[in-house]
Amino acid sequence: IGINADADYLKIPDMINDIYNTHPDLNIEIISSSTGEIMELIETKKMDCGFVFGTHKNKDLVFNFLSKVNLEIAIPYKFKNKYEQANLQAVAELPWIVPSNICPLLGRVQSFLKTKGIELSNKVFANDDITKYAFIEQERAVCVLEKHEALNLAARQKVFLWKSPNKLESQLSIVHSKHRSDDLLIHIIISCNQNAWNI
């Protein structure tokens, strides 16, 4: 199972507990990855299923909706005094963490900026979470985060959350290959996952 966010946020402990209560002989491997990589691994049959952010047009995958996702623009805390009341254009001119692979959360914000005629010009590239979080810990660049994750960092004063005039949202789904829709293993995982999310 590929995960793209904090395990508690994704309710992984609840899901695993349900799986082991109902199917104790099932072995589960959790792999931390990103939305784009998870979809690619499922398509190439290297992963059974996984969590992804965003909406995607992919006829080979089945997206089981779990929840809306509130997004936050997290700015390094050292910029708080200068940028807490800054406008969108000023915030966009700061360095931003940008991955070269698919990032639906950043993509959602970039789409919003585009409607305002604003583009990110100062990009800091981070293609993996280790590098991304190193930049965040060092207060190097702005990033787009799921609200739960952003609040944890804000509590540690690594970032402050810029108050966007517009609500920014994405969505979370658990995904599997369409060709495995009748697979008992997939049914077990999806069912236990939906139990964890009270769906």
C-alpha positions as MATLAB code, in Angstrom:
seq = 'IGINADADYLKIPDMINDIYNTHPDLNIEIISSSTGEIMELIETKKMDCGFVFGTHKNKDLVFNFLSKVNLEIAIPYKFKNKYEQANLQAVAELPWIVPSNICPLLGRVQSFLKTKGIELSNKVFANDDITKYAFIEQERAVCVLEKHEALNLAARQKVFLWKSPNKLESQLSIVHSKHRSDDLLIHIIISCNQNAWNI';
ca = [
       0.000    0.000    0.000;
       1.467    3.327   -1.072;
       1.010    6.277    1.266;
       1.486    9.915    0.269;
       1.001   11.644    3.638;
       1.236   11.176    7.391;
       0.044    7.687    8.395;
      -2.244    8.997   11.155;
      -3.892   11.461    8.759;
      -4.508    8.590    6.308;
      -5.926    6.474    9.179;
      -3.414    3.717    8.458;
      -3.340    2.387   12.065;
      -7.143    1.956   12.045;
      -7.057    0.279    8.643;
      -4.237   -2.110    9.619;
      -6.022   -2.992   12.858;
      -9.183   -3.855   10.919;
      -7.239   -5.926    8.377;
      -5.456   -7.948   11.052;
      -8.680   -8.505   13.000;
     -10.481   -9.859    9.940;
      -7.601  -11.338    7.907;
      -4.727  -12.102   10.328;
      -2.706  -14.011    7.718;
      -2.514  -11.077    5.322;
       0.916   -9.436    5.098;
       0.917   -5.680    4.596;
       3.812   -3.559    3.365;
       3.504    0.219    3.607;
       5.572    2.229    1.117;
       5.966    5.988    1.512;
       5.843    7.694   -1.878;
       4.162   10.490   -3.844;
       0.880   10.636   -5.745;
       2.491   10.395   -9.181;
       4.806    7.548   -8.240;
       2.019    5.603   -6.534;
      -0.144    5.733   -9.664;
       2.804    4.652  -11.812;
       3.661    1.739   -9.497;
       0.043    0.538   -9.529;
      -0.100    0.757  -13.329;
       3.116   -1.247  -13.659;
       1.837   -3.872  -11.163;
       4.544   -3.104   -8.587;
       2.037   -1.947   -5.986;
      -1.446   -3.202   -5.092;
      -3.070    0.090   -4.177;
      -2.307    3.464   -2.672;
      -3.446    6.906   -1.603;
      -3.403    9.828   -4.038;
      -4.293   13.495   -3.925;
      -6.153   15.322   -6.669;
      -8.412   14.375   -9.562;
      -6.973   12.400  -12.454;
      -8.170   11.179  -15.816;
      -6.846    7.643  -15.992;
      -9.035    4.928  -17.476;
      -6.779    2.159  -16.093;
      -7.221    3.122  -12.438;
     -10.183    3.144  -10.054;
     -10.300    6.118   -7.668;
     -12.247    5.500   -4.449;
     -12.985    8.937   -2.979;
     -12.230    9.301    0.737;
     -12.269   12.958    1.664;
     -11.903   16.548    0.590;
      -8.476   17.955    1.428;
      -7.971   21.486    2.736;
      -4.768   23.041    1.440;
      -2.520   25.576    3.114;
       0.205   27.813    1.731;
       2.977   27.334    4.307;
       5.605   30.093    4.409;
       8.899   29.847    6.334;
       8.372   31.305    9.803;
      11.297   33.716    9.426;
       9.214   35.617    6.836;
       6.195   35.989    9.154;
       6.579   39.680   10.083;
       7.103   40.777    6.487;
       4.679   38.498    4.663;
       1.808   37.706    7.041;
      -0.284   40.515    5.519;
       1.332   40.362    2.059;
      -0.759   40.061   -1.102;
      -0.779   37.056   -3.401;
       1.690   38.564   -5.868;
       4.260   39.165   -3.116;
       3.860   35.633   -1.750;
       4.246   34.176   -5.258;
       7.588   35.964   -5.638;
       9.103   34.056   -2.696;
      11.050   30.818   -3.362;
       8.605   27.899   -3.708;
       9.296   24.181   -3.365;
       8.413   22.587   -6.704;
       8.775   18.870   -7.535;
       9.412   17.790  -11.122;
       6.911   14.918  -10.771;
       3.141   15.170  -10.330;
       2.086   17.187   -7.269;
      -1.703   17.702   -7.265;
      -1.588   19.963   -4.199;
       0.862   22.411   -5.748;
      -0.930   22.014   -9.091;
      -4.197   23.132   -7.494;
      -2.553   26.290   -6.133;
      -0.776   26.980   -9.426;
      -4.118   26.743  -11.239;
      -5.566   29.248   -8.773;
      -2.599   31.597   -9.277;
      -3.003   31.335  -13.041;
      -6.572   32.642  -12.794;
      -5.054   35.750  -11.174;
      -2.391   36.077  -13.882;
       0.362   35.048  -11.472;
       3.077   32.448  -12.025;
       5.773   31.096   -9.729;
       9.155   32.284  -10.973;
      11.454   31.500   -8.036;
      11.418   27.698   -7.857;
      13.372   25.402   -5.552;
      13.234   21.873   -6.935;
      12.767   18.947   -4.560;
      11.877   15.608   -6.121;
      11.490   13.648   -2.882;
       9.978   14.200    0.542;
      13.332   14.013    2.351;
      14.643   16.996    0.372;
      11.320   18.832    0.659;
      11.246   18.514    4.434;
      14.905   19.493    4.674;
      13.992   22.745    2.900;
      11.033   23.231    5.246;
      13.131   22.539    8.364;
      15.761   25.011    7.125;
      13.007   27.575    6.355;
      14.165   27.887    2.749;
      10.961   28.024    0.691;
       7.171   28.172    0.546;
       5.285   24.906    0.100;
       1.715   23.718   -0.356;
       0.622   21.240    2.290;
      -2.440   19.360    3.444;
      -3.852   21.279    6.424;
      -3.155   18.601    9.078;
       0.498   18.462    8.077;
       0.748   22.255    7.825;
      -0.687   22.771   11.325;
       1.891   20.385   12.807;
       4.719   22.401   11.262;
       3.113   25.698   12.291;
       2.902   24.488   15.900;
       6.692   24.023   15.798;
       7.093   27.511   14.286;
       8.753   26.155   11.159;
       6.095   27.821    9.001;
       3.175   30.176    9.301;
       0.010   29.660    7.282;
      -0.739   32.461    4.867;
      -4.405   33.443    4.927;
      -5.585   32.931    1.373;
      -8.662   34.954    0.385;
      -9.944   31.845   -1.376;
     -10.473   28.368    0.045;
      -8.067   25.938   -1.598;
      -9.126   22.299   -1.793;
      -8.136   19.025   -3.362;
      -9.301   15.492   -2.668;
      -7.932   12.223   -1.319;
      -8.661    8.808   -2.839;
      -7.401    5.262   -2.511;
      -6.579    3.845   -5.914;
      -6.200    0.426   -7.486;
      -5.903   -0.985  -10.987;
      -9.177   -1.353  -12.888;
      -8.018   -4.811  -13.985;
      -7.998   -5.918  -10.344;
     -11.491   -4.724   -9.449;
     -12.613   -8.314   -8.752;
      -9.471   -9.205   -6.783;
     -10.298  -10.371   -3.229;
      -7.150   -8.715   -1.842;
      -8.195   -5.338   -3.277;
     -11.712   -5.763   -1.878;
     -10.275   -6.418    1.596;
      -7.994   -3.369    1.511;
     -10.666   -1.011    0.153;
     -13.290   -2.289    2.595;
     -11.025   -1.923    5.645;
      -9.914    1.489    4.435;
     -13.493    2.682    4.042;
     -14.283    1.368    7.533;
     -11.416    3.465    8.894;
     -12.869    6.541    7.122;
     -16.444    5.671    8.218;
     -17.585    5.366    4.616;
];
